[in-house]
């Protein structure tokens, strides 16, 4: 999931450089959402992995 967040971020940067503001904003928003979902899943997996049997 972190891979897809980075891909969307790169697409947003390229679109912003080329002047496509709407596409850049959308791709940046998607990248931000995916990054936060990744962080939440990462923290949940850390907490679940630290629990005893």
Secondary structure, DSSP 4 states (H G I P E B T S, - for coil): -HHHHHHHHHHHHHHHHHT-HHHHHHHHHHHHHHHHHHHHHHHHHHHHHHS--
